[in-house]
Amino acid sequence: MEQYSSIKISALAEDERPREKLLLKGRAALSDAELIAILIGSGTRFMSAVDLSRVILSNVDNDLARLARMSIKDLQKFKGIGEAKAISIVSAMELGRRRKQLEQGKRPKIHSSADVYELLKPDLQDEPIEHFYILLLNRANAVIGKHKISHGGTSATIADPKVIFKLALEHMANSIILIHNHPSGSLKPSQTDVNLTKKLVAVGKNLELNIMDHVIFTDVGYFSFADEAML
């Protein structure tokens, strides 16, 4: 079994203790072992909760899916993991599984520009002014967020790239779809639309965030930059 240091959590700098680190830096800053350490609360006389969590993870090759399949009895085989701690881990894994199932059942998937058009109909149908939206997608092209970036007059609205990519990064998106409406009914993108799309595509490449499409919405139809090979 892999050996780890026995430094107690209380001896660590405050911003490196799991609970304090979560409060100071946010949940995303914690490793899997640190999150499990919060669940179990304490380690053993010779091993901190973080080190004990690392031992558990190393025995499942750091695969959380394998950890989720472990029973309470399986977890109790690790010295320092009693029934209460094992129950905490199993319960957390089960909550994660249920959340995943719920999200997969509710999140729409984008297979084409037509899916984007239908999804935005409740927001953009019959709108007299321009609105700019983004859809944030995960690796499976499921929608993990829909956000209105701006709204303006009857012929223009401003889309701030900083706002768009900040939202995408915060939600850990894999790709972005841009959508704005033309109240005039015109399906032709303006030069401003074209320039903005090119700019966002370029920024997205640097951040490894793919701009999957830019859809112009009208009440009678839509225009897709992706369908027209303009991305």
C-alpha positions in Angstrom: 0.0 0.0 0.0 1.3 3.4 -0.9 2.7 5.4 2.0 1.9 9.0 2.8 3.1 11.5 5.4 1.4 11.7 8.7 1.2 15.5 9.0 -1.9 16.4 10.9 -4.4 18.7 9.2 -4.2 21.1 12.2 -0.5 21.6 11.4 -1.2 22.8 7.9 -1.4 26.4 7.0 -5.0 27.6 7.5 -5.7 28.0 3.7 -4.5 24.5 3.1 -6.9 22.8 5.6 -9.8 21.3 3.6 -12.6 23.1 5.3 -10.8 26.4 5.4 -9.5 26.0 1.9 -13.1 25.5 0.6 -14.2 28.6 2.4 -11.3 30.7 1.2 -10.9 29.4 -2.4 -14.1 27.6 -3.3 -15.0 24.0 -3.8 -13.3 23.7 -7.1 -9.9 24.4 -5.5 -10.1 21.2 -3.5 -8.7 17.8 -4.6 -10.8 14.7 -4.5 -8.9 13.6 -1.4 -9.6 16.9 0.3 -13.3 16.7 -0.4 -13.4 13.1 1.0 -11.4 14.3 4.0 -14.2 16.8 4.8 -16.7 13.9 4.6 -14.8 11.6 7.1 -13.7 14.5 9.4 -10.7 12.8 10.9 -8.0 10.3 10.1 -6.0 8.0 12.5 -3.4 8.6 15.1 -0.7 8.2 12.4 -2.5 9.5 9.3 -4.4 12.7 8.6 -7.9 12.6 7.0 -6.4 13.8 3.7 -3.8 11.1 3.7 -6.3 8.5 4.6 -8.5 9.7 1.7 -5.5 9.4 -0.6 -5.0 5.8 0.4 -8.6 5.0 -0.3 -8.5 6.8 -3.7 -5.2 5.0 -4.6 -6.9 1.7 -4.1 -9.5 2.5 -6.7 -6.9 4.1 -9.1 -8.3 7.5 -8.3 -11.5 6.5 -10.1 -14.5 8.1 -8.4 -16.9 5.8 -10.3 -15.1 2.8 -8.7 -15.3 4.5 -5.3 -19.0 5.0 -5.8 -19.4 1.2 -6.2 -17.8 0.4 -2.9 -20.1 -0.8 -0.1 -19.9 0.2 3.5 -18.1 -3.0 4.3 -15.6 -2.4 1.6 -14.8 1.0 3.0 -14.5 -0.3 6.5 -11.5 -2.5 5.4 -9.4 0.7 5.5 -8.0 1.4 9.0 -9.5 4.5 10.3 -12.8 4.1 8.4 -15.6 3.0 10.7 -19.2 2.5 9.9 -20.1 6.2 10.4 -17.4 7.4 8.0 -18.2 4.7 5.5 -21.8 5.8 5.6 -20.8 9.4 4.9 -18.8 8.4 1.8 -21.5 6.1 0.5 -24.2 8.7 1.0 -22.2 11.4 -0.8 -21.6 9.1 -3.7 -25.2 8.3 -3.9 -26.2 11.9 -3.9 -23.8 12.5 -6.8 -25.3 9.6 -8.7 -28.8 10.8 -8.2 -27.9 14.4 -9.3 -26.3 13.0 -12.4 -29.4 11.0 -13.3 -31.6 14.0 -12.7 -29.5 16.3 -14.8 -29.3 13.8 -17.7 -33.0 13.5 -17.6 -33.8 17.2 -17.7 -30.9 18.7 -19.8 -31.8 19.0 -23.4 -29.2 17.9 -25.9 -28.2 19.9 -29.0 -28.0 17.9 -32.1 -28.6 20.6 -34.7 -29.3 24.3 -35.2 -33.0 23.4 -35.3 -32.7 22.2 -31.7 -31.3 25.6 -30.8 -34.1 27.4 -32.6 -36.8 25.4 -30.8 -35.1 25.8 -27.4 -35.0 29.6 -27.7 -38.6 30.0 -29.0 -40.1 30.7 -25.6 -37.5 33.5 -25.0 -37.3 35.1 -28.4 -40.6 34.6 -30.2 -42.5 37.9 -30.9 -39.7 39.9 -29.2 -39.7 43.5 -30.5 -36.1 44.2 -29.5 -32.9 42.4 -30.0 -31.6 40.0 -27.3 -28.3 38.1 -27.2 -28.2 34.7 -25.5 -25.7 32.0 -25.1 -26.1 28.3 -24.5 -23.4 26.5 -22.5 -22.8 22.8 -23.4 -20.9 20.0 -21.8 -18.9 17.4 -23.7 -22.1 15.5 -24.5 -23.6 18.6 -26.0 -26.2 18.8 -23.2 -27.2 22.3 -22.2 -25.8 23.2 -18.8 -26.7 26.8 -18.9 -28.8 29.4 -20.8 -27.9 33.0 -20.2 -29.1 36.3 -21.6 -26.0 38.5 -22.2 -27.7 41.7 -23.3 -30.7 43.3 -24.9 -30.9 46.5 -27.0 -33.0 48.3 -29.6 -34.8 47.1 -32.6 -31.7 46.7 -34.7 -28.8 46.0 -32.4 -27.5 44.7 -29.0 -24.1 44.5 -27.5 -22.5 41.2 -26.6 -19.4 41.6 -24.3 -16.9 38.8 -24.9 -15.6 39.1 -21.3 -19.1 38.4 -19.9 -19.6 35.4 -22.3 -16.3 33.7 -21.5 -16.5 34.4 -17.8 -19.9 32.6 -17.7 -18.5 29.7 -19.8 -15.5 29.3 -17.5 -17.5 29.5 -14.3 -19.8 26.7 -15.5 -16.9 24.6 -16.9 -18.5 24.6 -20.3 -17.0 22.6 -23.2 -18.6 24.7 -25.9 -20.8 27.7 -26.5 -23.6 28.5 -28.9 -24.4 32.2 -29.6 -28.0 33.2 -30.4 -29.5 36.6 -31.1 -32.8 37.6 -32.7 -33.6 40.0 -35.6 -36.9 41.6 -34.9 -37.0 42.8 -38.5 -37.3 39.2 -39.6 -34.1 39.4 -41.7 -32.3 36.1 -41.9 -29.1 37.7 -43.3 -26.3 38.3 -40.7 -25.0 41.9 -40.6 -21.3 42.6 -41.0 -21.3 43.3 -37.2 -22.7 39.8 -36.6 -20.0 38.3 -38.8 -17.2 40.3 -37.1 -18.4 39.5 -33.6 -18.6 35.8 -34.4 -15.1 35.8 -35.8 -13.8 37.6 -32.7 -15.5 35.2 -30.3 -14.3 32.1 -32.3 -10.7 33.4 -32.0 -10.9 34.1 -28.3 -12.6 30.7 -27.7 -9.8 28.8 -29.5 -7.2 30.4 -27.1 -9.3 29.3 -24.1 -10.1 25.9 -25.6 -13.8 26.8 -25.6 -15.4 25.9 -28.9 -18.0 28.3 -30.4 -20.3 25.6 -31.9 -22.7 27.9 -33.7 -24.2 31.4 -33.9 -27.9 31.3 -34.6 -29.9 34.3 -35.8 -33.5 33.9 -34.7 -36.5 35.3 -36.4 -40.2 34.5 -35.9 -40.3 32.8 -39.3 -37.0 30.9 -39.3 -33.4 31.1 -38.5 -29.8 31.4 -39.9 -27.0 29.2 -38.6 -23.4 30.2 -39.1 -22.4 26.5 -38.6 -24.8 25.3 -41.2 -23.5 27.8 -43.7 -19.8 26.9 -42.9 -19.1 30.4 -41.6 -17.3 29.5 -38.4 
